[in-house]
Amino acid sequence: MNENRILSEWVASIERGDCGFTYVRFYADAPSWVRNEAINRFGKGTVFLPPRQKRMAESAAA
């Protein structure tokens, strides 16, 4: 897997806002390293929204 796919597995939503802000919502069970990865990718204008739900297991999604 590449880095883009690894990060995207933990992202519930991403919205690009005004003034260069990026609003990111992770799944509730996302590990702590994904916040650092998002800041590295989107910059200091990254705003984290509270999580809504847990990520669906791959077996449940199929």
FIRO-876845 format. One record per residue (C-alpha): residue in one letter; residue number from 1; x negated, y negated, z; chain. Coordinates in pm, 1 decimal. Layout:
<pts>
r|k|u|v|w|c
A|NUM|X|Y|Z|A .
...
</pts>
This chain:
<pts>
r|k|u|v|w|c
M|1|0.0|0.0|0.0|A .
N|2|-115.0|-352.7|-63.9|A .
E|3|-95.2|-643.4|183.3|A .
N|4|210.3|-801.5|16.8|A .
R|5|415.5|-486.2|58.1|A .
I|6|303.9|-435.9|418.2|A .
L|7|411.7|-788.0|520.1|A .
S|8|735.1|-775.0|322.3|A .
E|9|846.3|-460.9|507.1|A .
W|10|874.7|-666.7|827.4|A .
V|11|1035.0|-980.8|679.4|A .
A|12|1413.2|-1011.2|710.9|A .
S|13|1428.5|-1345.0|525.3|A .
I|14|1212.5|-1626.4|389.0|A .
E|15|1337.6|-1970.9|293.0|A .
R|16|1137.7|-2259.7|155.0|A .
G|17|1254.9|-2581.0|314.8|A .
D|18|1193.3|-2948.9|258.2|A .
C|19|864.7|-3118.1|346.7|A .
G|20|662.8|-2802.8|280.8|A .
F|21|805.6|-2588.8|561.1|A .
T|22|857.3|-2214.8|518.2|A .
Y|23|1116.4|-2050.6|744.1|A .
V|24|1044.8|-1685.7|816.8|A .
R|25|1264.3|-1438.3|1005.5|A .
F|26|1113.9|-1101.9|1096.2|A .
Y|27|1293.3|-789.1|1205.6|A .
A|28|1316.2|-751.3|1583.8|A .
D|29|1073.1|-458.2|1591.8|A .
A|30|799.3|-630.1|1387.4|A .
P|31|447.5|-595.6|1533.2|A .
S|32|264.9|-906.3|1651.8|A .
W|33|9.5|-905.2|1367.2|A .
V|34|274.0|-998.1|1108.3|A .
R|35|302.0|-1351.6|1254.1|A .
N|36|-68.7|-1407.9|1194.6|A .
E|37|-43.1|-1266.7|843.6|A .
A|38|250.0|-1498.3|765.0|A .
I|39|58.0|-1803.7|888.0|A .
N|40|-240.6|-1700.7|676.9|A .
R|41|-16.9|-1660.2|372.1|A .
F|42|220.8|-1958.8|407.4|A .
G|43|7.9|-2206.9|604.3|A .
K|44|61.7|-2423.4|910.1|A .
G|45|409.1|-2526.9|794.6|A .
T|46|543.6|-2183.5|885.3|A .
V|47|845.2|-2186.4|1117.8|A .
F|48|953.3|-1859.3|1278.5|A .
L|49|1324.1|-1804.0|1329.1|A .
P|50|1449.8|-1564.5|1597.5|A .
P|51|1501.6|-1204.1|1482.0|A .
R|52|1853.3|-1076.7|1419.1|A .
Q|53|1832.4|-700.3|1392.8|A .
K|54|1594.5|-409.5|1377.0|A .
R|55|1459.1|-283.2|1048.7|A .
M|56|1644.3|11.6|897.1|A .
A|57|1447.9|335.9|897.7|A .
E|58|1353.0|458.7|551.6|A .
S|59|1548.4|779.4|602.8|A .
A|60|1864.1|585.3|696.0|A .
A|61|1830.5|356.6|392.9|A .
A|62|1818.2|645.7|145.1|A .
</pts>
